[in-house]
Amino acid sequence: MARKIEILFEKHRARAVAELSDDAAPLTAEAVWKALPLSGAAYHAKWANNEVYILTPPFAERDPGKENATVFPIPGDILYLPVPPGNKVPSDMQAQCRETGLIDLAIFYGRDNYLLGPDGHMPGNLFASITEGLAELAEACQDLWRNGAGEERMTFRRFTE
C-alpha cells in the first residue's frame, strides 16, 4: 500500500491527501517522510502560476539530487525544490536562507504551471500527487491569491486512516 501524507491549510480548514511517489522519487519521498510533520507560513507564488508553498530549513540526511524532476507540474503535483543560499526569499526567511539554503515544498492546484526563474529552468522533484481533496485545496489556494496569505499556515504530515 502506498504511503500517504495530508496537506492542511489551518486558517481555511482545507485538507487534501497525497500518495508518495516511492517508485519514481524514492530518495525524496523518504527524506520528506522522515522529516514529517513539516509546517510553515503559506506563500502563493504566481511566478510559476498556480503554486502554494512553504519554506523549511534543509531536512534530508543526504541531498536526494534530481529525481523525477519536472518544470511543468500539473494540478495535484507536490514538489521538493532546494533553494540555494543567497536566493531571493521572503524577508522572514532571508537569514536562514543565507546560512543553509532552504527547501521549498510546493503544491500545484491549477494548470499551465512553468518553473522558470531568473536564471532559467528550476526543476523540482515530483515526490507526491494529491489523490483526495484537490478541489477543496484549490479553492483555498485561489482565496490566498485573491486575498493574501495573511496568517495561513500549511502543514504536511503523515496520513493515517
Wavefront OBJ file of the C-alpha trace (Angstrom):
o trace
v 0.000 0.000 0.000
v 1.292 3.449 -0.918
v 2.386 5.796 1.839
v 0.165 8.852 2.142
v 0.506 12.355 3.509
v -2.011 15.035 4.425
v -1.749 18.660 3.416
v -3.612 21.065 5.687
v -4.370 24.776 5.454
v -5.051 25.696 9.059
v -6.922 29.011 8.613
v -9.019 27.800 5.671
v -9.604 24.386 7.254
v -8.852 22.785 3.902
v -7.336 19.328 3.645
v -6.036 17.019 0.937
v -4.407 13.593 0.853
v -1.496 12.671 -1.415
v 0.344 9.462 -2.258
v 4.111 9.441 -2.150
v 5.868 8.506 -5.388
v 8.146 5.928 -3.787
v 8.925 4.279 -7.151
v 9.681 7.430 -9.152
v 11.309 9.549 -6.408
v 12.402 7.167 -3.633
v 15.114 9.346 -2.069
v 12.976 12.488 -1.990
v 9.863 10.671 -0.752
v 11.857 9.033 2.049
v 13.538 12.298 3.083
v 10.187 14.075 3.316
v 8.532 11.127 5.101
v 11.267 11.030 7.758
v 11.012 14.804 8.333
v 7.225 14.942 8.784
v 5.420 16.841 10.124
v 6.597 19.992 8.331
v 4.752 23.265 8.686
v 5.271 26.882 7.754
v 3.815 30.113 6.547
v 1.980 29.598 3.252
v 3.200 31.665 0.305
v 1.449 31.962 -3.051
v 3.863 32.065 -5.977
v 2.406 33.473 -9.171
v 5.765 33.347 -10.960
v 5.187 29.629 -11.560
v 1.416 30.243 -11.771
v -0.779 28.077 -9.506
v 1.598 27.236 -6.657
v 1.413 27.494 -2.875
v 4.489 26.579 -0.870
v 6.261 26.588 2.467
v 9.957 27.123 3.098
v 11.831 24.973 5.602
v 15.465 24.550 6.595
v 17.072 21.584 4.814
v 15.985 18.342 6.475
v 17.338 15.462 4.377
v 20.231 13.475 5.819
v 21.603 13.394 2.282
v 20.510 15.616 -0.614
v 18.337 13.459 -2.904
v 19.595 15.237 -6.022
v 17.340 15.415 -9.056
v 14.820 12.604 -9.339
v 11.519 12.598 -11.192
v 12.199 16.283 -11.844
v 9.802 18.487 -13.782
v 9.401 22.123 -14.794
v 5.761 21.602 -15.860
v 3.869 20.449 -12.745
v 0.184 19.658 -13.165
v -2.695 20.075 -10.698
v -2.124 17.870 -7.661
v 1.651 17.604 -8.009
v 3.799 18.168 -4.916
v 7.408 19.177 -5.500
v 10.615 19.427 -3.478
v 12.808 22.319 -4.633
v 16.143 23.198 -2.995
v 16.707 26.949 -2.614
v 20.464 27.619 -2.513
v 21.924 30.213 -0.131
v 21.662 33.748 -1.474
v 18.421 33.313 -3.420
v 15.592 35.793 -3.055
v 13.109 34.622 -0.432
v 10.516 36.352 1.779
v 12.125 38.665 4.344
v 11.293 36.430 7.321
v 13.325 33.583 5.766
v 16.347 35.547 4.463
v 18.688 34.868 7.412
v 18.009 31.120 7.287
v 18.491 31.061 3.507
v 21.834 32.861 3.757
v 23.028 30.340 6.351
v 21.872 26.948 4.997
v 19.656 27.488 1.997
v 16.043 26.322 2.205
v 13.713 23.650 0.918
v 10.577 24.753 -0.922
v 7.731 22.219 -0.591
v 5.177 23.232 -3.195
v 1.704 22.117 -4.167
v 0.241 22.899 -7.575
v -3.506 23.331 -7.849
v -4.176 24.510 -11.401
v -2.998 24.129 -14.983
v -0.328 25.881 -17.050
v 2.494 25.914 -14.495
v 6.052 26.531 -15.633
v 9.038 26.633 -13.292
v 11.173 29.266 -14.967
v 13.194 31.649 -12.822
v 15.602 34.495 -13.453
v 18.420 32.003 -14.082
v 16.486 29.581 -16.291
v 14.589 26.361 -15.618
v 14.006 25.436 -11.977
v 13.148 21.719 -11.977
v 11.637 20.315 -8.810
v 11.423 16.716 -7.638
v 7.876 15.416 -8.053
v 7.587 13.234 -4.954
v 3.817 13.023 -4.338
v 0.454 13.548 -6.027
v -2.810 14.649 -4.453
v -5.449 11.907 -4.682
v -8.205 13.365 -2.469
v -9.369 16.907 -1.763
v -7.731 18.772 -4.657
v -10.873 20.835 -5.424
v -11.160 21.964 -1.785
v -7.466 22.798 -1.621
v -7.618 24.658 -4.944
v -10.454 26.808 -3.631
v -8.371 27.754 -0.591
v -5.358 28.459 -2.838
v -7.428 30.780 -5.031
v -8.535 32.646 -1.905
v -4.876 33.012 -0.884
v -4.157 34.516 -4.307
v -7.114 36.921 -4.228
v -6.958 37.970 -0.577
v -3.381 37.264 0.506
v -1.957 34.505 2.653
v -2.099 36.547 5.855
v -1.616 34.178 8.785
v -2.249 30.980 6.787
v -0.032 28.021 7.654
v 0.380 24.912 5.562
v 1.261 21.596 7.172
v 2.456 18.345 5.654
v 2.011 15.319 7.932
v 1.732 11.552 7.716
v -1.753 10.317 6.883
v -3.192 7.528 8.966
v -6.511 6.004 8.006
l 1 2 3 4 5 6 7 8 9 10 11 12 13 14 15 16 17 18 19 20 21 22 23 24 25 26 27 28 29 30 31 32 33 34 35 36 37 38 39 40 41 42 43 44 45 46 47 48 49 50 51 52 53 54 55 56 57 58 59 60 61 62 63 64 65 66 67 68 69 70 71 72 73 74 75 76 77 78 79 80 81 82 83 84 85 86 87 88 89 90 91 92 93 94 95 96 97 98 99 100 101 102 103 104 105 106 107 108 109 110 111 112 113 114 115 116 117 118 119 120 121 122 123 124 125 126 127 128 129 130 131 132 133 134 135 136 137 138 139 140 141 142 143 144 145 146 147 148 149 150 151 152 153 154 155 156 157 158 159 160 161
